[in-house]
Amino acid sequence: MFLLENFLLYQRFYYASFQLIKEFIPFSDLLGFLSLYKFIKKHSFETQQPCYSYNHNKPKSTMNRRSFLSAFDSYFFVPSSARVAAPPVSDIQRPTSTLAPQTVWGEEEAKHLVRRATFGASKKLVNYVQGLGLQGAVNKLLISLSAPNPPQNATEDNFSNPTDSWTIKANANGESNGQRLNSLRAWWFGLMLEQDYSKPEGFNVREKMTLFWHNHFVTESQIVDEAHYCYQYNALLRKNAIGSYRTLLEEITVNPAMLRYLNGDSNTAFNPNENYGRELLELFSIGKGPQTADPIGDYTFYNEDDVKAATRVLTGWRHQVQADNTISSYFTPQFHDQKAKQFSARFKNYIIQPAGETEYKTLVDMILTQSEDPLAAAKFICRRLYRYFVYYQIDQFTEDNIIAPLAQTLFNSNFEFKPVLQQLFLSQHFYDVLNRGCVIKNPIDYVAGVCKEFDVDTNGSVDTPQAKYNAWFKLYEEAMEMQLNLLDPPGVSGWAGYGQEPSYHEYWINSDTMYQRKGFTDHIVTGVDANGLMLSIHPLDFLKKNLSQAEIIDARVMIDKITGFLLPAVLPLTQAQKDILLFDALLMGLSTDPNYWTTNWSKYTANGSTMEVTQMLNSFFTYLLAMPEYHLS
């Protein structure tokens, strides 16, 4: 096992090194990468060694924001003088705040809400959200939206008609099907980037929840293998994003993409297939819980007999492409197990009587309401929700004072999700300073966050439908290279960064993804090529839109304002870090006088020459966006 782990590690290192050399990365950068390799070897992700210090015997869990990413300082080329030692773990603990209503509301709270509940935001949107007040902001965030216009493909759809879409046309195979899937990915990324708050979707939790459900009710396009199925599945998640958990469980159970993905379409009374029945209980609805001692091998919330009984309930379902090119599922009585299904004491020995095509709804209701612990299913999904929006560690205090009350709200609301989200987003616990700046951004948050903070997709010439799709697809590709491939999670349990013990969000960071992250931010400062269209953060435009002349002309004030917006306020920069940003990054080592920036900015405002200030700002933002702090939300 040791040899295999080291082989995989060396193989990955040599591949990444080859990529660096191929891109003509300077030798000094390679030295930084060697330092990264030493760290990866020490904390091999193949062996799943956690990099956070956590003692499960302590009544409180501990969290150290910088302890993981600070190990990558050499890779970020952070000078030793500017490196920040992480505070002792014992000095930082998990919060003891509750779901009591939050009373403080300002810019920092608004930033926290938009970054956790959406995919980041421009300063303009943050100001707008702050102006709504906490209750108004959460109300707008949770507005139910109408379905967006469907995705389009340049090779077969008329962009001048936004409803002309391959989703209502005949199935395609091979390259055409691949083009459709890519247009679906690009279209979805475009929905995530929306931040025009004059539209209801400009500030809304829907797409964040759609991604949550995609990671929860997993399907993979490589297995489903048909774009129509994938679009219908994606639309189902979006339609129920903040709606009924009960309805979503029912509809996903007989969804054509899910039937194909987990072999529900081959599950018959004569040849049962347990794939979906098992995942329904283990991953989708209630979870295993710890194994029991009596009887040995059983799980807390279900046992193997329950898997078999659930499988029998779900026999007889098929899917088809109808004459109008829509996809549907249908029930075949001749392949259904017509006998009563007896469940274990885990579900109070519940019996589902023969009822044909409605039995699956009875099964869902039983899981949600007939467990020995009536809140078991509600707690299960609330824990997943908490780890997605708040933090990955759930200690006993959090379980008792956050998870249990949220689960009770879900149960009392007949499993409607909106009241749960409202309770969480209005709570003191959500805005607690210990819950800010403590989560590593996933690839979508990272890529979309850069774009939204700098208005990347609205700069330049991204104004035609085809150009927008090119831009959206390029950004999807960037996130895919960082190991979050929309429509293709790595397995039925979803992405490890969202819920896999022991490291959770640390799984987003490894030797491959750090190279991709730094490469993305390095390139987008000056321009990322999206099929001939250059996507850039346009540093000069960002400055003029977000800062006053008085703030810009003073280099130190400007740096404070920019870092105050882009970096977590709970991780204040040291003076050494600010000096590096000023003298090495902004002034590029050309001067030790902060007025050097003032002089060049004054020349720009006087004669319009952008060359010097553009070079300085490019250098500054290249460094800033590579700082470990920027990877935290």
Buried (B, 14 or more C-beta within 10 A) or exposed (E): EEEEEEEEBEEBBEEBBEBBEEEEBEEEBEEBBBBBBEBBEEBBBBEBEEBBBBEEEEEEBBBBBBBBBBBBBBBBBBEEEBBBEBEEBEEBBBBEBBBEEBEEBEBBBBBBBBBBBBBBBBBEBBEBBBEBEBEEBBEBBBBEBEEBEBBBBEEBBEBEEEEBBBBEBEBBEEEBBEBBBBBBBBBBBBBBBBBEBEEBBBBBBBBBBBBBBBBBBBBBBEEBBBBBBBBBBBBBBBBBBBBBBBBBBBBBBBBBBBBBBBBBBBBBBEEBBBBBBBBBBBBBBBBBBEEEEEEEEBBBBBBEBBBBBBBBBBBBBBBEBEEEEEBEBEBEEEBBBEEEBBBBEBBEEBEBEEEEBEBBBBBBBBBBBBBEBEBBBBBBBBBBBBBBBBBBBBBEBBBEBBBBBBBBBBBEBEBBBBBBBBBBBBBBBBBBBBBBBBBBBBBBBBBBBBBBBBBBBBBBEBEEBEBBBBBBBBBBBBBBBBBBBBBBBEEBBBBBBBBBEBBBBBBBBBBBBBBBBBBBBBBBBBBBEBEEBBBBBBBBBBBEEBBEEEBBBBBBBBBBBBBBBBBBBBBEBEEBBBBBBBBBBBBBEBBEEBEBBBEBBEBBEEEEEEEBBBEBBBBBBBBBBBBBBBBBB
